[in-house]
Amino acid sequence: MKLTIEDYQAYLAEHYAHHPKGMETGLFMKLAEEVGEVAEVLNQASGRKAQNKDDLDKELVREIADVIHYAVALSAVKKLDLTATILEKDKSASIKYQHDIHLEEFIKKRGY
């Protein structure tokens, strides 16, 4: 199954619709917490911290999914166009850093 950013934003906007206004701070705090959990797994994987998980790659991808969840949720409750902004920022970065191709061209090339 393919998941688009638009689908995920719509789902999370509906999911968080019953939450109180001004919940952006709470979502941001959860995002920061999840970024910390990604750092913890990476520290375990690098040996800088004692490992307490059997499958660090599985744990890492789960924590990254949590980061994506809260980042997309924050944009959804604020009704921000995350897709357009990602494409715009990538195009600017590709010019600044002289990339051969930017994301929008990449997508078109793949036939999406």
C-alpha positions as CSV (number, residue, x, y, z in Angstrom):
1,M,0.0,0.0,0.0
2,K,1.2,3.5,-0.8
3,L,0.8,6.3,1.7
4,T,0.9,9.9,0.6
5,I,1.6,12.8,2.9
6,E,-1.8,14.2,2.0
7,D,-3.5,11.0,3.1
8,Y,-1.6,11.0,6.4
9,Q,-2.3,14.7,7.0
10,A,-6.0,14.2,6.4
11,Y,-6.1,11.1,8.7
12,L,-4.2,12.9,11.5
13,A,-6.3,16.1,11.1
14,E,-9.4,13.9,11.6
15,H,-7.7,12.0,14.5
16,Y,-6.7,15.1,16.4
17,A,-9.9,17.1,15.5
18,H,-11.5,16.4,18.9
19,H,-8.4,17.7,20.8
20,P,-8.4,21.2,22.2
21,K,-7.2,24.2,20.3
22,G,-3.7,25.2,21.1
23,M,-2.5,21.6,21.2
24,E,0.4,22.4,18.9
25,T,2.8,22.7,21.9
26,G,1.8,19.2,23.1
27,L,2.4,17.8,19.7
28,F,5.8,19.6,19.5
29,M,6.8,18.2,22.9
30,K,5.9,14.7,21.7
31,L,8.0,15.3,18.6
32,A,11.0,16.4,20.6
33,E,10.6,13.3,22.9
34,E,10.5,11.0,19.9
35,V,13.6,12.6,18.4
36,G,15.3,11.9,21.7
37,E,14.3,8.3,21.4
38,V,15.8,8.1,17.9
39,A,19.0,9.5,19.4
40,E,18.9,6.9,22.2
41,V,18.6,4.0,19.6
42,L,21.5,5.5,17.5
43,N,23.6,5.8,20.7
44,Q,22.9,2.1,21.4
45,A,23.8,1.1,17.9
46,S,27.1,3.0,18.0
47,G,28.1,1.5,21.3
48,R,28.0,4.9,23.1
49,K,25.2,3.6,25.3
50,A,24.4,0.1,26.6
51,Q,22.2,-1.8,24.3
52,N,18.9,-3.0,25.8
53,K,17.0,-4.0,22.6
54,D,17.5,-7.1,20.5
55,D,16.7,-5.6,17.1
56,L,17.9,-2.0,17.0
57,D,17.0,-1.5,13.3
58,K,13.4,-2.5,14.1
59,E,13.4,-0.1,17.1
60,L,14.9,2.7,15.0
61,V,12.3,2.5,12.3
62,R,9.5,2.5,14.9
63,E,11.0,5.6,16.5
64,I,11.4,7.4,13.1
65,A,7.8,6.6,12.4
66,D,6.8,8.3,15.6
67,V,8.9,11.4,14.6
68,I,7.1,11.5,11.3
69,H,3.7,11.0,13.0
70,Y,4.1,14.0,15.3
71,A,5.7,16.2,12.6
72,V,2.8,15.5,10.2
73,A,0.3,15.8,12.9
74,L,1.6,19.3,13.8
75,S,1.3,20.4,10.2
76,A,-2.2,18.8,9.9
77,V,-3.7,20.5,12.9
78,K,-2.2,23.8,11.7
79,K,-3.7,23.1,8.2
80,L,-0.2,23.6,6.6
81,D,0.5,22.3,3.1
82,L,3.4,20.0,3.9
83,T,3.7,18.5,0.4
84,A,4.0,21.9,-1.3
85,T,6.5,23.1,1.3
86,I,8.6,20.0,1.0
87,L,8.8,20.3,-2.8
88,E,9.5,24.0,-2.5
89,K,12.3,23.6,0.1
90,D,13.9,20.7,-1.9
91,K,13.9,22.8,-5.1
92,S,15.6,25.7,-3.2
93,A,18.2,23.3,-1.6
94,S,18.9,21.6,-5.0
95,I,19.8,25.0,-6.4
96,K,21.8,26.1,-3.4
97,Y,23.7,22.8,-3.2
98,Q,23.8,22.3,-7.0
99,H,22.1,18.9,-7.0
100,D,21.6,17.3,-10.4
101,I,17.9,16.8,-9.8
102,H,15.3,18.0,-7.4
103,L,12.4,16.0,-5.8
104,E,9.7,17.2,-8.2
105,E,11.8,16.2,-11.2
106,F,12.6,12.9,-9.5
107,I,8.9,12.2,-9.0
108,K,8.0,13.1,-12.6
109,K,10.8,10.9,-13.9
110,R,9.4,8.0,-11.9
111,G,6.0,8.5,-13.5
112,Y,4.0,9.4,-10.4
